[in-house]
Amino acid sequence: MTAEVSHTLNDVDIEAVGRLVEAIRQDDAKAATTWAAHVTWTGGFRSEARVRGFAPTHSDEPAALGGGDTAANPVEQLLSALGNCLAVGYAANATAAGIAVDRLTVDLRGDVDLRVFLGLAEGHAGFGSITARVRLDSPAPRAELEELHRRVVATSPVGHTLRNAVPVEIELA
C-alpha cells in the first residue's frame, strides 16, 4: 500500500491552478471566460445579487443616504471586490512562488462626492480615488514580497478594471 502525500501551502489548491494554466497553454480559447450576476430590487434601496448557486448578496444604503443600513452599499461592495481580488492574487502568486503567508489583510478606502449622485452637480459620480493598503505577514525576504506585490498589482482583474476605461453598456429592456 502506498500513501499519497499532499503538501499544501497557504491552503491553495495550486495543482488545480496548474491544470488550468496547462489547459490554457494547450488551447487559448479556454482563457475566455464570462462571469454573470443577477440583481433583483427588493424595495427601498435594497437589492440582492445572485451569482451562480450561492446565497444572495444583499445591498442597502446607510440611513444617512435614505436606506435601512441592512447591508453594505454598492460602493462598499466595489471596494470589497478589489480587496477580495487582491487577496486571491496574493494567495495564488505566493503559493506558486513557494512563499508562506501567515496573515494577509487589505484595507481599502475611497472618496465619493455625492453631489453628482444626488443630482446637485454634473460630472463624475464615482470614486475620485481608491487606496488599498496591504499587510502581508510572511517569513519571506522583503525583496520577494515586493516582487510578489508587483506581480499581484500587475495581474489583478478587478484592479485592472478599475484603473482602465472599460466599455460599459447599460440597456433598458
N, C-alpha and C positions, 0 to 999 in steps of 0.2 A: 504494500500500500504506500502510495506517495501522498504527501501533504502538499497542497497548494499554498504557497506563501504569498501574501499580498502586502506590499509596503505602501502605505499611504502617506501623503504629505499634505497638510492644510485641509484635509477632508475633501479633496478634489479627486474626481474620477478622471485622472489625466489620460488613462487608456481610452476612454470614450472620446475625449477631445482629440487624441492622436488618431483614432479611427476616422473621425470626421475630417481632420486635416488630410489624411491619406486619400479618403474618398474624393475630396475636392481636388486634390492634385491629379487624380485619375480622370475626373470629369468636372470641368469648370461649371457646368450647369447646376451642380449640387450646391454651389455657393449662393445661388439666387434664392432668397427666402422672402416670404411675405408674412407679416405679422398683422393681427387684427384685434380690434376691441369693439364691443357693442355697448353703448351708453344709453341708459333709459332715465329720463327725468322722473322723479318720484314726488315732486311737489316742492313749493317754495324754491329755495336754492339748492335743494338736494337732488342728487342723481346717483346712479350706481353703474359701474363699468364691469362688464363681464368679459373675461379673457379665457379662451379655451374652456376647460371644465372646472375652473376654480370658483370659489365663492366670490360674490361680487365685492368690488372695492367701492366703498361709499365716499361721497364727496358732499361737502356743505361749505358754507361761508361762515366766518366768525360773526358773532352778534353785531359787532360794530359795522359790518357791511350788510346787515339785514338778514343774515342767516340764523340758523339754530345752533351753530357751533357743535354739530354732532360728529363731524369728521374733518379730515384735512381738506383744504380747498385746492382747486386745480393748480395754483402756482406752487403751493407746498408739495403737491404730488410731482410736479415737474422737477423741483429740487431733489426730491426723494428718488426720482428716476435716474437723475445724474449720479447721485451718490451710490445707488444700487449698482449702476453700470460700472462705475469706477471700482467698487468692491469686487465685482466679478472679474474685472480686468486684473486687479492686483492678485486675487486668488489664483487665477489661471496662469498668469505670467510668472508669478513667484514659484508656483509648483513646477512649471515647465523648466525653470532655471535652477530648481533644487533649493530654493530659498524658503526656509521655515518662517511662517508668520505666527507670532504669538498673539498679537492683537492688532486690529485694524479698525479705525473709525474715520468717518468722513463727515465733517461739519460744513454745512452749506448755508449761505446767506445770499439774498438777492434783494435789490431795491426796485419797487414798482411805484410809479407816480399814478395815483388813482384818478387824476383829472380826466384823462382820455377815456378810461373805462366808464366813468360816470357821465360822460358827455359834456364835460365842462371845458374841454380843450380839444384841439386837433393834434395828431402826432402819433408817437409810438406808445401803444398801450401795454407793452410787455416789460420784462426786466430791462433795466438800464445797464445792469451788470450782475454777474453771479461770481461769488468767490467760494471755492471749495478748499478746505484745509484738511489735509490727510495726515493722520497719525498712524504710523506703521512701526510697530514694535517687533523687532527681529534680531536674532544674533548675527545676521549677515553684516558684512562691512558696509560702511556708508556709501562707498562708491557703487556697490552692487545695488543698493536700494535706490540710489539716484538714477541708475540706468533702468531699473525696473519702473520707476516713476515716469521717466521719459517715454518708455515703451507704452505704458498704460495710457498716458495722456494722448499719445500719438495714434492709438488704436481704439479709443472709446467711441462706439457708435452714437451714444447719446451726446457725448461731448462734441463730436464732430457735427451732429445735427444742430446743436445749439450755437456753435461757433461759425457755421457757414449758412449762407442763404439756401434754404431748401424750398422747392416749389410746394405750396400747399394749395390744394383745390378744395373748396367747400361749396357743395351744391345743395340746392333745395329740391328735394324730390317731390 
